[in-house]
Amino acid sequence: MHMKDIAPDEIPIIDAHHHLWDLSAGRYPWLQGDYHEAFFLGDYRSICRDFLPEDYLATVSAQPIIGTVHVEAERARDEQVAETRWLHEVHDRYGFPGAVIAHAWFDRPDTEEILAQHAAYPLVRGIRSKPVTSRGPHEPLDDLRGTMQDPAWLRGFSLLDRFNFSWDLRVPPWHLADAAEVANAFPNTKIALNHTGFPWDRSDEGLARWRRGMELLARQPNVFVKLSEFGLKDAPWNYDDNRQIVLDAVSIFGADRCMFASNFPVAGLRVSYDVLVDSMRRMLEPLGREGLEKIFYRNALQFYRMTV
């Protein structure tokens, strides 16, 4: 990928979670008419347009980005392999992404076939598949189909090990304990928790619930965490509040299992790329250069088996 010159004192960055979409090349229902009023960041109409490789490169141009991980962008589910194919075409032309996290449902009859199709593409390192979750911490699920307790879902999940795929885990904080049980049951499958476990509820009770879930997950050595997406639905991006979230997550998981990730362009609804990166540098500065290198690029290189 096109890179700015990196000064000797600069720490290179791998962006371990971003998205691209070309709305003329594929169908993205959530961006093209199936608007979600309950979206976790509120009004997202400003990103319901193309976000192409050129847009990403322009967004990150001031930062020492040496590689990226593209995470599936909810392209129409009958185009999940087409998204993987398109991303390989992007890589051939632009030199990024260096790793692809594709989509497959775990509880469908064709799960194994879809995983095998993804595995034919050399950049695919893992799968993001969102389990069915409840609407809130005190709302039980009436039906276990598609959840992390569903035997069919678990059978599909078990196939990840065969393909040497990791799992990108994205659930609200009240399901982190369930995810810890999955991680414990499949110790050979590496898991990357997306978006710092979504600490949406910043009340004392909400943060205590989030920390308990994070601590349960962190007991499983196969689980890493992406330090990303601190945006809230009803509040601006706040450095001091988000700094505490970042430091708590690093304290719980350790610098060896944390990765910087941007979640752009979605995170851009609340913060610019440069403010995000500069803020993270400041927040993590107490870790020293070794800790910063691990979080900003070394851990992602290892986790996603990347070469740059």
LODONU-996533 format. One record per residue (C-alpha): residue number from 0; residue in three letters; x negated, y, z. Coordinates in nm, 4 decimals, always signed. Layout:
<atoms>
   num   residu       east      north         up
   NUM      ALA          X          Y          Z
...
</atoms>
This chain:
<atoms>
   num   residu       east      north         up
     0      MET    +0.0000    +0.0000    +0.0000
     1      HIS    -0.1091    +0.3600    -0.0457
     2      MET    -0.2938    +0.4655    +0.2660
     3      LYS    -0.4341    +0.7865    +0.3937
     4      ASP    -0.7949    +0.7751    +0.5031
     5      ILE    -0.8164    +0.6505    +0.8595
     6      ALA    -1.0573    +0.8397    +1.0806
     7      PRO    -1.2908    +0.6343    +1.3025
     8      ASP    -1.1068    +0.7410    +1.6177
     9      GLU    -0.7615    +0.6660    +1.4723
    10      ILE    -0.5833    +0.3426    +1.5541
    11      PRO    -0.4312    +0.1707    +1.2488
    12      ILE    -0.0628    +0.0877    +1.2570
    13      ILE    +0.1447    -0.2046    +1.1396
    14      ASP    +0.5101    -0.1090    +1.1356
    15      ALA    +0.6607    -0.4377    +1.2531
    16      HIS    +1.0221    -0.3539    +1.1668
    17      HIS    +1.1584    -0.1409    +0.8869
    18      HIS    +1.4152    -0.1643    +0.6086
    19      LEU    +1.4418    -0.0824    +0.2399
    20      TRP    +1.7487    -0.0834    +0.0186
    21      ASP    +1.8356    -0.0078    -0.3404
    22      LEU    +2.2136    +0.0261    -0.3569
    23      SER    +2.2126    -0.0174    -0.7334
    24      ALA    +2.0157    -0.3459    -0.7180
    25      GLY    +2.2147    -0.5233    -0.4467
    26      ARG    +2.5277    -0.5031    -0.2337
    27      TYR    +2.4988    -0.3744    +0.1219
    28      PRO    +2.8584    -0.3765    +0.2538
    29      TRP    +2.7803    -0.1744    +0.5682
    30      LEU    +2.6306    +0.1034    +0.3523
    31      GLN    +2.8782    +0.0868    +0.0661
    32      GLY    +3.2287    +0.1155    +0.1987
    33      ASP    +3.2536    -0.1243    +0.4932
    34      TYR    +3.1753    +0.1608    +0.7333
    35      HIS    +3.1331    +0.0593    +1.0996
    36      GLU    +3.2934    +0.3144    +1.3304
    37      ALA    +3.1391    +0.1320    +1.6287
    38      PHE    +2.7799    +0.1534    +1.4963
    39      PHE    +2.5339    +0.1654    +1.7850
    40      LEU    +2.3991    +0.5091    +1.6862
    41      GLY    +2.7351    +0.6590    +1.5948
    42      ASP    +2.7770    +0.8375    +1.2616
    43      TYR    +2.5350    +0.6892    +1.0087
    44      ARG    +2.6713    +0.8321    +0.6843
    45      SER    +2.3425    +1.0144    +0.6212
    46      ILE    +2.1627    +0.6824    +0.5573
    47      CYS    +2.4308    +0.5414    +0.3264
    48      ARG    +2.2074    +0.6053    +0.0259
    49      ASP    +1.8993    +0.4447    -0.1291
    50      PHE    +1.5931    +0.4009    +0.0905
    51      LEU    +1.3319    +0.2939    -0.1606
    52      PRO    +0.9600    +0.2124    -0.1278
    53      GLU    +0.8784    +0.5708    -0.2343
    54      ASP    +1.1033    +0.7043    +0.0414
    55      TYR    +0.9304    +0.4915    +0.3027
    56      LEU    +0.5834    +0.5947    +0.1812
    57      ALA    +0.6828    +0.9610    +0.1972
    58      THR    +0.8219    +0.9118    +0.5477
    59      VAL    +0.4995    +0.7579    +0.6829
    60      SER    +0.2492    +0.9596    +0.4798
    61      ALA    +0.0931    +1.1317    +0.7813
    62      GLN    +0.0345    +0.8072    +0.9725
    63      PRO    -0.2413    +0.5423    +0.9417
    64      ILE    -0.0085    +0.2624    +0.8280
    65      ILE    -0.2010    -0.0441    +0.7078
    66      GLY    +0.0884    -0.2875    +0.6732
    67      THR    +0.4575    -0.3404    +0.7344
    68      VAL    +0.7132    -0.6086    +0.8190
    69      HIS    +1.0442    -0.5829    +0.6373
    70      VAL    +1.3446    -0.7111    +0.8300
    71      GLU    +1.6590    -0.8134    +0.6426
    72      ALA    +1.8879    -0.5147    +0.5904
    73      GLU    +2.2276    -0.6882    +0.5991
    74      ARG    +2.2435    -0.7256    +0.2241
    75      ALA    +2.5556    -0.9174    +0.1171
    76      ARG    +2.5208    -1.2681    +0.2576
    77      ASP    +2.5582    -1.4300    -0.0832
    78      GLU    +2.2488    -1.2263    -0.1837
    79      GLN    +2.0238    -1.3174    +0.1091
    80      VAL    +1.7688    -1.4963    -0.1096
    81      ALA    +1.7993    -1.2255    -0.3752
    82      GLU    +1.6877    -0.9745    -0.1104
    83      THR    +1.3779    -1.1855    -0.0464
    84      ARG    +1.3048    -1.2022    -0.4188
    85      TRP    +1.3443    -0.8234    -0.4539
    86      LEU    +1.1077    -0.7591    -0.1615
    87      HIS    +0.8406    -0.9713    -0.3294
    88      GLU    +0.8802    -0.7564    -0.6399
    89      VAL    +0.8382    -0.4482    -0.4197
    90      HIS    +0.5244    -0.5986    -0.2669
    91      ASP    +0.3788    -0.6771    -0.6089
    92      ARG    +0.4257    -0.3158    -0.7145
    93      TYR    +0.3555    -0.1205    -0.3929
    94      GLY    +0.1417    -0.3511    -0.1776
    95      PHE    +0.3989    -0.3722    +0.1009
    96      PRO    +0.5771    -0.5189    +0.2897
    97      GLY    +0.3115    -0.7646    +0.4028
    98      ALA    +0.5642    -0.9912    +0.5738
    99      VAL    +0.9351    -1.0524    +0.5185
   100      ILE    +1.1949    -1.1504    +0.7769
   101      ALA    +1.4830    -1.2951    +0.5779
   102      HIS    +1.8404    -1.3841    +0.6669
   103      ALA    +2.0103    -1.7210    +0.7051
   104      TRP    +2.3095    -1.8283    +0.9100
   105      PHE    +2.2221    -2.1072    +1.1523
   106      ASP    +2.5687    -2.2636    +1.1807
   107      ARG    +2.6519    -2.3214    +0.8122
   108      PRO    +2.6350    -2.6395    +0.6042
   109      ASP    +2.3800    -2.4785    +0.3709
   110      THR    +2.1437    -2.3543    +0.6464
   111      GLU    +1.8626    -2.5936    +0.5570
   112      GLU    +1.8983    -2.5204    +0.1848
   113      ILE    +1.8813    -2.1428    +0.2393
   114      LEU    +1.5783    -2.1762    +0.4663
   115      ALA    +1.4043    -2.3865    +0.2025
   116      GLN    +1.4776    -2.1261    -0.0653
   117      HIS    +1.3273    -1.8519    +0.1521
   118      ALA    +1.0261    -2.0723    +0.2279
   119      ALA    +0.9428    -2.0830    -0.1431
   120      TYR    +0.8458    -1.7142    -0.1176
   121      PRO    +0.4973    -1.6643    +0.0307
   122      LEU    +0.5657    -1.3516    +0.2382
   123      VAL    +0.8555    -1.4952    +0.4386
   124      ARG    +0.7476    -1.5406    +0.7990
   125      GLY    +1.0752    -1.5726    +0.9813
   126      ILE    +1.4497    -1.5274    +0.9965
   127      ARG    +1.6731    -1.2715    +1.1566
   128      SER    +2.0152    -1.4173    +1.2250
   129      LYS    +2.2394    -1.2355    +1.4700
   130      PRO    +2.4368    -1.4687    +1.6960
   131      VAL    +2.7950    -1.3908    +1.7902
   132      THR    +2.7951    -1.1776    +2.1060
   133      SER    +3.0562    -1.0289    +2.3381
   134      ARG    +3.1564    -0.6639    +2.3335
   135      GLY    +3.0344    -0.5889    +2.6837
   136      PRO    +2.8621    -0.7311    +2.9925
   137      HIS    +3.1891    -0.8247    +3.1597
   138      GLU    +3.3744    -0.9532    +2.8536
   139      PRO    +3.3607    -1.3312    +2.8117
   140      LEU    +3.3630    -1.5006    +2.4723
   141      ASP    +3.6752    -1.7062    +2.4040
   142      ASP    +3.5117    -1.9021    +2.1241
   143      LEU    +3.1539    -2.0349    +2.1240
   144      ARG    +3.1286    -2.0708    +1.7456
   145      GLY    +2.8260    -1.8858    +1.6169
   146      THR    +2.6949    -1.8100    +1.9655
   147      MET    +2.3651    -1.9209    +2.1165
   148      GLN    +2.5569    -2.1978    +2.2987
   149      ASP    +2.7145    -2.3392    +1.9813
   150      PRO    +2.5741    -2.6894    +1.9064
   151      ALA    +2.5960    -2.6201    +1.5312
   152      TRP    +2.4064    -2.2927    +1.5748
   153      LEU    +2.1385    -2.4668    +1.7820
   154      ARG    +2.1012    -2.7429    +1.5224
   155      GLY    +2.0360    -2.4812    +1.2565
   156      PHE    +1.7989    -2.2923    +1.4839
   157      SER    +1.5984    -2.6103    +1.5380
   158      LEU    +1.5087    -2.6098    +1.1663
   159      LEU    +1.2935    -2.2967    +1.2068
   160      ASP    +1.0096    -2.5045    +1.3498
   161      ARG    +1.0058    -2.7271    +1.0415
   162      PHE    +0.9507    -2.4258    +0.8155
   163      ASN    +0.7067    -2.2555    +1.0564
   164      PHE    +0.9465    -1.9605    +1.0792
   165      SER    +0.9815    -1.7233    +1.3720
   166      TRP    +1.3136    -1.5785    +1.4868
   167      ASP    +1.3836    -1.2074    +1.5087
   168      LEU    +1.6268    -1.1848    +1.7997
   169      ARG    +1.8783    -0.9000    +1.8119
   170      VAL    +2.1357    -0.9082    +2.0918
   171      PRO    +2.2695    -0.6583    +2.3459
   172      PRO    +2.1066    -0.6694    +2.6898
   173      TRP    +2.3829    -0.8747    +2.8507
   174      HIS    +2.2847    -1.1679    +2.6271
   175      LEU    +1.9106    -1.1637    +2.7010
   176      ALA    +1.9519    -1.4413    +2.9585
   177      ASP    +2.1206    -1.6621    +2.6952
   178      ALA    +1.8325    -1.5920    +2.4568
   179      ALA    +1.5851    -1.6936    +2.7275
   180      GLU    +1.7557    -2.0348    +2.7432
   181      VAL    +1.7119    -2.0738    +2.3659
   182      ALA    +1.3463    -1.9722    +2.3915
   183      ASN    +1.2933    -2.2267    +2.6674
   184      ALA    +1.4632    -2.5027    +2.4660
   185      PHE    +1.2473    -2.4344    +2.1568
   186      PRO    +0.9008    -2.3491    +2.2908
   187      ASN    +0.7307    -2.4010    +1.9526
   188      THR    +0.9392    -2.1311    +1.7824
   189      LYS    +0.8023    -1.7799    +1.8148
   190      ILE    +1.0636    -1.5176    +1.8917
   191      ALA    +1.0443    -1.1397    +1.8437
   192      LEU    +1.3001    -0.9457    +2.0462
   193      ASN    +1.4204    -0.6521    +1.8375
   194      HIS    +1.4620    -0.2970    +1.9627
   195      THR    +1.3301    -0.3362    +2.3164
   196      GLY    +1.6404    -0.5348    +2.4091
   197      PHE    +1.8715    -0.2352    +2.3477
   198      PRO    +1.8654    -0.0514    +2.6835
   199      TRP    +2.1793    +0.1425    +2.5873
   200      ASP    +2.3177    +0.1841    +2.9394
   201      ARG    +2.0769    +0.4208    +3.1142
   202      SER    +2.2638    +0.4161    +3.4456
   203      ASP    +2.0831    +0.2558    +3.7394
   204      GLU    +2.3080    -0.0498    +3.7079
   205      GLY    +2.2608    -0.0712    +3.3320
   206      LEU    +1.8825    -0.0437    +3.3511
   207      ALA    +1.8695    -0.3016    +3.6307
   208      ARG    +2.0708    -0.5435    +3.4128
   209      TRP    +1.8372    -0.4754    +3.1168
   210      ARG    +1.5251    -0.5350    +3.3290
   211      ARG    +1.6628    -0.8627    +3.4672
   212      GLY    +1.7252    -0.9865    +3.1144
   213      MET    +1.3844    -0.8730    +2.9956
   214      GLU    +1.2154    -1.0475    +3.2885
   215      LEU    +1.3959    -1.3743    +3.2122
   216      LEU    +1.2878    -1.3551    +2.8478
   217      ALA    +0.9307    -1.2644    +2.9350
   218      ARG    +0.8955    -1.5871    +3.1346
   219      GLN    +0.9023    -1.7679    +2.8004
   220      PRO    +0.5521    -1.7386    +2.6478
   221      ASN    +0.6867    -1.7730    +2.2929
   222      VAL    +0.8785    -1.4429    +2.3171
   223      PHE    +0.7318    -1.1078    +2.2075
   224      VAL    +0.9070    -0.7700    +2.2087
   225      LYS    +0.9224    -0.4954    +1.9492
   226      LEU    +0.8945    -0.1527    +2.1068
   227      SER    +1.1498    +0.0130    +1.8812
   228      GLU    +1.4851    +0.1867    +1.8573
   229      PHE    +1.5394    +0.3856    +2.1740
   230      GLY    +1.8181    +0.5856    +2.0107
   231      LEU    +2.1496    +0.6253    +2.1905
   232      LYS    +2.4970    +0.6801    +2.0511
   233      ASP    +2.5886    +0.9835    +2.2591
   234      ALA    +2.2565    +1.1458    +2.3483
   235      PRO    +1.9533    +1.2982    +2.1750
   236      TRP    +1.6181    +1.1197    +2.1670
   237      ASN    +1.4566    +1.1960    +2.5039
   238      TYR    +1.0812    +1.1522    +2.5520
   239      ASP    +1.0798    +1.1104    +2.9304
   240      ASP    +1.3667    +0.8610    +2.9419
   241      ASN    +1.2261    +0.6580    +2.6536
   242      ARG    +0.8765    +0.6652    +2.8016
   243      GLN    +1.0102    +0.4856    +3.1097
   244      ILE    +1.1767    +0.2238    +2.8883
   245      VAL    +0.8511    +0.1658    +2.6975
   246      LEU    +0.6394    +0.1433    +3.0116
   247      ASP    +0.8871    -0.0948    +3.1761
   248      ALA    +0.8874    -0.3204    +2.8699
   249      VAL    +0.5069    -0.3269    +2.8553
   250      SER    +0.4894    -0.3935    +3.2279
   251      ILE    +0.7301    -0.6873    +3.1925
   252      PHE    +0.5843    -0.8472    +2.8776
   253      GLY    +0.2211    -0.7319    +2.8948
   254      ALA    +0.0313    -0.5541    +2.6184
   255      ASP    -0.0474    -0.8892    +2.4522
   256      ARG    +0.3196    -0.9465    +2.3619
   257      CYS    +0.4405    -0.6008    +2.2550
   258      MET    +0.4479    -0.4630    +1.8998
   259      PHE    +0.5145    -0.1152    +1.7686
   260      ALA    +0.8061    -0.1018    +1.5250
   261      SER    +0.9938    +0.1913    +1.3758
   262      ASN    +1.3341    +0.0611    +1.2643
   263      PHE    +1.3309    +0.3222    +0.9892
   264      PRO    +1.5336    +0.4581    +0.8228
   265      VAL    +1.7949    +0.3746    +1.0899
   266      ALA    +1.5949    +0.5268    +1.3774
   267      GLY    +1.5675    +0.8435    +1.1689
   268      LEU    +1.9245    +0.9220    +1.2748
   269      ARG    +1.7726    +1.0296    +1.6067
   270      VAL    +1.3989    +1.0969    +1.5627
   271      SER    +1.1446    +1.1694    +1.2908
   272      TYR    +0.8777    +0.9117    +1.2110
   273      ASP    +0.5931    +1.1410    +1.3182
   274      VAL    +0.7585    +1.2321    +1.6482
   275      LEU    +0.8238    +0.8621    +1.7135
   276      VAL    +0.4629    +0.7570    +1.6498
   277      ASP    +0.3082    +1.0535    +1.8308
   278      SER    +0.5373    +0.9905    +2.1281
   279      MET    +0.4435    +0.6241    +2.1420
   280      ARG    +0.0742    +0.7122    +2.1358
   281      ARG    +0.1225    +0.9438    +2.4314
   282      MET    +0.3348    +0.6952    +2.6232
   283      LEU    +0.0845    +0.4125    +2.5769
   284      GLU    -0.2341    +0.6160    +2.6208
   285      PRO    -0.2932    +0.4856    +2.9767
   286      LEU    -0.3506    +0.1369    +2.8283
   287      GLY    -0.6751    +0.2534    +2.6671
   288      ARG    -0.7926    +0.1790    +2.3178
   289      GLU    -0.7768    -0.1995    +2.3516
   290      GLY    -0.4144    -0.1946    +2.4625
   291      LEU    -0.3198    +0.0562    +2.1950
   292      GLU    -0.4819    -0.1567    +1.9237
   293      LYS    -0.2911    -0.4641    +2.0394
   294      ILE    +0.0449    -0.2902    +2.0370
   295      PHE    -0.0028    -0.0840    +1.7226
   296      TYR    -0.1413    -0.3566    +1.4982
   297      ARG    -0.3278    -0.6567    +1.6377
   298      ASN    -0.0261    -0.8352    +1.7887
   299      ALA    +0.1818    -0.7949    +1.4729
   300      LEU    -0.1053    -0.9251    +1.2599
   301      GLN    -0.1177    -1.2377    +1.4722
   302      PHE    +0.2565    -1.2878    +1.5242
   303      TYR    +0.3502    -1.2478    +1.1590
   304      ARG    +0.0315    -1.4088    +1.0225
   305      MET    -0.0462    -1.1058    +0.8097
   306      THR    -0.3497    -1.0107    +0.6080
   307      VAL    -0.4243    -0.6457    +0.5334
</atoms>
